[in-house]
Each structure stands twice: as C-alpha cells, then as structure tokens.
C-alpha cells in the first residue's frame, strides 16, 4: 500500500511538471510572457503539482471492481476538476481570474485534454488486453 501511494505521488509530480512545462511552452510560443503563469513560478509549480497529484490519485477508482468504466471515469473526472479548481486557487489566486469566458474556455480545454488522454489510455489498455488474450489462445492451442 505504501508503494502504491508513493507511486501516485511520484506520478502526480511528474504529470504536474509535464503539464506546467507544456503550458509554459505554449504561452511562450503565443508571446504571452505577461501571462499570470510567469508571475510567481514557485506558486504556479505547486498548483500544477497538486493538479498532477489529483489526476494521479484519481486513478485509484479504476481498482474498484463494483463500478463500471463509466462510473469510474465520472468519479475520476470530478476528482480531476476539483484538482483543476485547486490549481486555479493556488497558482492564480482564485477560481475565476480575468473574465468568466476565459474560465469557461480554460475549463473546456482542461476537460477536452482529460477526455483525450483518457480515451487514448483506454484504447492502449484495450489493445494490450487483446494481445494478451491472443497470446493466451496461442498458448492454449499449443498445449492441446
């Protein structure tokens, strides 16, 4: 159990730092160096690490067998969105900074990214399971 918690923490820090770097790159390429992202790096980094940990710790729901994949994904999405709001509070000083339209767009982009990553991950694991099943069938046929 301690190892699993450590893995969640390590993965969360990795995800948070990756998302932060991607955000910095896109804002820099867009010429938005005056963006709030650049104002207080330690606070911003902490917010993104907390976001990453929320994403990572949310993965625990996939180990609950009583829930179907839709329920698991919905719970993970709620945990992710709460982490997103926490990021906004810690890094940017409030949930809605700037206009409400910017907040809605940021939320929509965050959910779109979450959905795309979730879909790609689901397809990857589905392919892995298919390959394992095929390997088991070949093994079964050899043992007949």
C-alpha positions as CSV (number, residue, x, y, z in Angstrom):
1,X,0.0,0.0,0.0
2,X,2.8,2.4,0.8
3,X,4.5,1.7,-2.5
4,X,1.2,2.4,-4.3
5,X,0.8,5.7,-2.5
6,X,4.5,6.6,-3.3
7,X,3.8,5.7,-7.0
8,X,0.7,8.1,-7.0
9,X,2.8,10.9,-5.5
10,X,5.7,10.3,-8.0
11,X,3.4,10.1,-11.0
12,X,1.4,13.1,-9.8
13,X,4.6,15.2,-9.5
14,X,5.6,14.0,-13.0
15,X,2.2,14.8,-14.5
16,X,2.1,18.2,-12.8
17,X,5.6,19.2,-14.0
18,X,4.8,18.0,-17.5
19,X,1.6,20.0,-17.8
20,X,3.4,23.0,-16.4
21,X,6.2,22.8,-19.0
22,X,3.7,22.3,-21.8
23,X,1.7,25.3,-20.6
24,X,4.9,27.4,-20.4
25,X,5.9,26.4,-24.0
26,X,2.5,27.2,-25.5
27,X,2.3,30.5,-23.7
28,X,5.8,31.4,-24.7
29,X,5.1,30.5,-28.4
30,X,2.0,32.6,-28.3
31,X,4.0,35.5,-27.0
32,X,2.1,35.6,-23.7
33,X,5.1,36.1,-21.4
34,X,3.0,38.6,-19.4
35,X,0.6,35.8,-18.5
36,X,-0.1,35.1,-14.9
37,X,1.7,31.8,-15.3
38,X,5.0,33.6,-15.4
39,X,4.5,35.9,-12.4
40,X,5.1,33.6,-9.4
41,X,6.9,30.4,-10.5
42,X,7.0,28.5,-7.2
43,X,3.3,29.1,-6.5
44,X,2.5,28.1,-10.1
45,X,4.6,25.0,-9.9
46,X,2.9,24.0,-6.7
47,X,-0.5,24.4,-8.2
48,X,0.4,22.2,-11.2
49,X,2.0,19.6,-9.0
50,X,-1.3,19.5,-7.0
51,X,-3.2,19.1,-10.3
52,X,-0.9,16.2,-11.3
53,X,-1.5,14.5,-7.9
54,X,-5.2,14.9,-8.3
55,X,-5.0,13.2,-11.7
56,X,-2.8,10.5,-10.4
57,X,-4.6,9.8,-7.1
58,X,-7.9,9.8,-9.1
59,X,-6.6,6.6,-10.8
60,X,-7.5,4.6,-7.6
61,X,-11.1,4.5,-8.7
62,X,-10.2,2.1,-11.5
63,X,-9.3,-0.5,-8.9
64,X,-12.9,-0.5,-7.5
65,X,-14.4,-3.5,-9.2
66,X,-18.0,-2.7,-8.2
67,X,-18.0,0.3,-10.5
68,X,-18.4,0.2,-14.3
69,X,-16.0,2.1,-16.5
70,X,-18.4,5.0,-16.9
71,X,-18.8,5.4,-13.2
72,X,-15.0,5.2,-12.7
73,X,-14.4,7.7,-15.4
74,X,-17.0,10.1,-14.0
75,X,-15.5,9.9,-10.5
76,X,-12.0,10.4,-11.9
77,X,-13.3,13.5,-13.9
78,X,-14.8,15.0,-10.7
79,X,-11.5,14.5,-8.8
80,X,-9.6,16.0,-11.8
81,X,-11.9,19.0,-12.0
82,X,-11.6,19.6,-8.2
83,X,-7.8,19.5,-8.7
84,X,-8.1,21.9,-11.6
85,X,-10.0,24.3,-9.3
86,X,-7.4,23.9,-6.7
87,X,-4.7,24.7,-9.3
88,X,-6.5,27.9,-10.1
89,X,-6.8,28.9,-6.4
90,X,-3.2,28.1,-5.5
91,X,-1.5,29.3,-8.7
92,X,-3.7,32.2,-9.9
93,X,-5.2,33.4,-6.6
94,X,-8.8,32.5,-7.4
95,X,-11.1,30.2,-9.3
96,X,-12.2,32.9,-11.8
97,X,-9.4,35.2,-12.7
98,X,-10.0,37.5,-15.6
99,X,-13.3,37.0,-17.4
100,X,-15.8,34.3,-16.9
101,X,-15.4,33.5,-20.6
102,X,-11.7,32.7,-20.0
103,X,-12.6,30.5,-17.1
104,X,-15.2,28.6,-19.1
105,X,-12.7,28.2,-22.0
106,X,-10.0,27.0,-19.7
107,X,-12.4,24.5,-18.1
108,X,-13.5,23.2,-21.5
109,X,-9.9,22.8,-22.7
110,X,-9.0,21.0,-19.4
111,X,-11.9,18.6,-19.9
112,X,-11.1,18.1,-23.5
113,X,-7.5,17.2,-22.7
114,X,-8.7,14.9,-19.8
115,X,-11.1,13.2,-22.2
116,X,-8.4,12.7,-25.0
117,X,-5.8,11.4,-22.6
118,X,-8.4,9.1,-21.0
119,X,-9.6,7.8,-24.4
120,X,-6.0,7.2,-25.6
121,X,-5.2,5.4,-22.4
122,X,-8.4,3.3,-22.6
123,X,-7.5,2.3,-26.2
124,X,-4.0,1.4,-25.3
125,X,-5.1,-0.9,-22.5
126,X,-7.8,-2.4,-24.7
127,X,-5.1,-3.2,-27.2
128,X,-2.9,-4.7,-24.5
129,X,-5.7,-6.9,-23.3
130,X,-6.5,-8.1,-26.8
131,X,-2.8,-9.0,-27.4
132,X,-2.7,-10.9,-24.1
133,X,-5.9,-12.8,-25.0
134,X,-4.4,-13.7,-28.3
135,X,-1.2,-14.9,-26.6
136,X,-3.3,-17.0,-24.2
137,X,-5.2,-18.5,-27.1
138,X,-2.0,-19.5,-28.9
139,X,-0.6,-21.0,-25.7
140,X,-3.9,-22.9,-25.1
141,X,-3.8,-24.2,-28.7
142,X,-0.1,-25.3,-28.3
143,X,-1.0,-27.2,-25.0
144,X,-3.8,-29.2,-26.7
